[in-house]
Amino acid sequence: MDGQTFTTPVLIVGAGPVGTVLALELAHHDVASMVVERSVGPTLHPKMDFLNGRSMELLRRLGLADAIRERGIDPGHSTDFLWTQGLHSPPVLVWHQPSVNQMRQLYATVNDGTAPVEPYQRVKGSLLEELVRDAAREHPLIDLREGWTFTDLRWRHDDVTATVLDAATGARHAVEAQFLAACDGSRSTVRRCLDIPMDQAAPPTQHCSVYFSSRDPVLRRYGHAFVTYARDGLTLVSRDDANAWTASVPVPPDEPLLTDPISLIQARLGADFAVDEVRSVAHWEGSLAVAAAYRRGPAFLVGDAAHQFYPAGGHGANTGIADAVDLGWKLAAAVGGWGGPGLLDSYEPERRPVALFNRELCASLLAVRHRFGRMVDAGVPTELIAGVLEQDVHHIDNLGVHFGYRYSDSPVICAESGPPPTWDWRRITPTTWPGARAPAVRLADNAQLFDQLGSGFTLVDLSGEGIGEPMVKEAKRRGVPTTHLALDDSAARACWERDLVLVRPDQHVAWRGDDVPGDWEAVLDHVTGRETP
């Protein structure tokens, strides 16, 4: 080793949105980390372009939501999906999704837990990466090393040593850490070093994406659309609702490279539009894959290193951000000494089922696209195709998908017997069923209940008598960061279902009851992973 040896509680490989959110989540809990990233700046290619409302709620906890909205797409723009045989004819059908402003107006009319704190936000992935990297770079607990490439690791039961190459000096450094988080993307070097296979649901396919600028009005001949689905697998995405676009096309196996992708895009859109500038061209592999395991000893897979989806339905980055938050607070608990071994063990059984579920939803939307192309090729009348597509609009009307996943089977959730609450694809089911996301409501002073939750656990006390205070004192005595939030609020009472609800740092319910439990110490052991089998 010709370089230095560094020591950090947590080493994060990769400074994309998932890696930097993980670092910021750790810092939110006062835990330091080192982030190594081979690039020296955010990617030029936009990649993802949609943060769902649940991701925005999680990012709000870290103080990032406002900055993302300031730099993202104007909240007045709707998010329409246009299905077309080509720009030479009117669209077959338009799936309409209300704008952020319209969503806010709708959410303001209810206060029964069925509305989220935050609506969705469109933002280019490259811009999101820039924003979160800047936040990480400025945080005193985050040591961001850009231009450093992870090359290898050695791990034991309770620590890991990574080798990284500093491109600027050519030196190879060692980084010793208690834990390592692989946030290095779909071709994760860390995953390969850990020898963790991917479970593929279907053979991968090859694609080419072109990021370009065009002011040609022909691209908006039929109005403003977020995504345009055309025949032969073409997808056109408006990146800024102005002049920036990304067009993606599948590449047959016998044609690995496209010498003139713009001509192919023009042909499939049926429009010879003018291009002002080609900003970047990317070749990528579409995949429906989830890692067979999310952990090897002290090393964890996060985001695209753990799961790969097609850019359909917005599942990729959003699943990864929730991964980062889930793992982040648990790593902080382990580093801080108040989290037992079972807490980190719970990362995989909580997050892998969500990835498997989202993989199926992504595959379902892909099937809609493929069926559309086949019907167009078969000459099916337009009105019939539109009628079929109308049955599939639920793919974008899916609040339950984004907000309704539950960790009921997690080893650190105090499960209850009996049938669980119903789940609805299109709406949020407000419930404090253990493992579910707690209901969001506005309090009497119009403040969001979620904003009153502490950074650690929060015991929400609706008893009216403060009976939870000794429970919180006991948690603190045991070193578990816990906030006592005593509320006398009718909106919370109406949907929180119990007098006492223990909420985790990620806003999911860990335990609930109407009285102080006689086994409160056992409950604390259970939810912090200290329970011995």
FENPE-V390234 format. One record per run of one state. SS is the DSSP state (helix for helix, strand for strand, loop for the rest). FROM is the first residue (numbers start at 1). LEN is the number of residues. If there is no record, write none. Layout:
BEGIN
ss:SS from:FROM len:LEN
ss:SS from:FROM len:LEN
END
This chain:
BEGIN
ss:loop from:1 len:4
ss:strand from:5 len:9
ss:loop from:14 len:3
ss:helix from:17 len:12
ss:loop from:29 len:4
ss:strand from:33 len:5
ss:loop from:38 len:13
ss:strand from:51 len:1
ss:loop from:52 len:1
ss:helix from:53 len:9
ss:loop from:62 len:3
ss:helix from:65 len:7
ss:loop from:72 len:9
ss:strand from:81 len:3
ss:loop from:84 len:9
ss:strand from:93 len:3
ss:loop from:96 len:4
ss:helix from:100 len:8
ss:loop from:108 len:13
ss:strand from:121 len:1
ss:loop from:122 len:3
ss:helix from:125 len:14
ss:loop from:139 len:3
ss:strand from:142 len:5
ss:loop from:147 len:1
ss:strand from:148 len:8
ss:loop from:156 len:4
ss:strand from:160 len:7
ss:loop from:167 len:5
ss:strand from:172 len:11
ss:loop from:183 len:6
ss:helix from:189 len:6
ss:loop from:195 len:3
ss:strand from:198 len:3
ss:loop from:201 len:4
ss:strand from:205 len:9
ss:loop from:214 len:3
ss:helix from:217 len:4
ss:loop from:221 len:6
ss:strand from:227 len:3
ss:loop from:230 len:1
ss:helix from:231 len:3
ss:loop from:234 len:1
ss:strand from:235 len:4
ss:loop from:239 len:5
ss:strand from:244 len:8
ss:loop from:252 len:9
ss:helix from:261 len:9
ss:loop from:270 len:7
ss:strand from:277 len:10
ss:loop from:287 len:2
ss:strand from:289 len:3
ss:loop from:292 len:3
ss:strand from:295 len:2
ss:loop from:297 len:2
ss:strand from:299 len:3
ss:loop from:302 len:1
ss:helix from:303 len:3
ss:loop from:306 len:1
ss:strand from:307 len:2
ss:loop from:309 len:6
ss:helix from:315 len:22
ss:loop from:337 len:4
ss:helix from:341 len:37
ss:loop from:378 len:4
ss:helix from:382 len:9
ss:loop from:391 len:2
ss:helix from:393 len:3
ss:loop from:396 len:3
ss:helix from:399 len:5
ss:loop from:404 len:33
ss:strand from:437 len:1
ss:loop from:438 len:4
ss:strand from:442 len:1
ss:loop from:443 len:5
ss:strand from:448 len:1
ss:helix from:449 len:4
ss:loop from:453 len:4
ss:strand from:457 len:5
ss:loop from:462 len:7
ss:helix from:469 len:9
ss:loop from:478 len:4
ss:strand from:482 len:5
ss:loop from:487 len:3
ss:helix from:490 len:7
ss:loop from:497 len:3
ss:strand from:500 len:4
ss:loop from:504 len:4
ss:strand from:508 len:6
ss:loop from:514 len:6
ss:helix from:520 len:8
ss:loop from:528 len:6
END
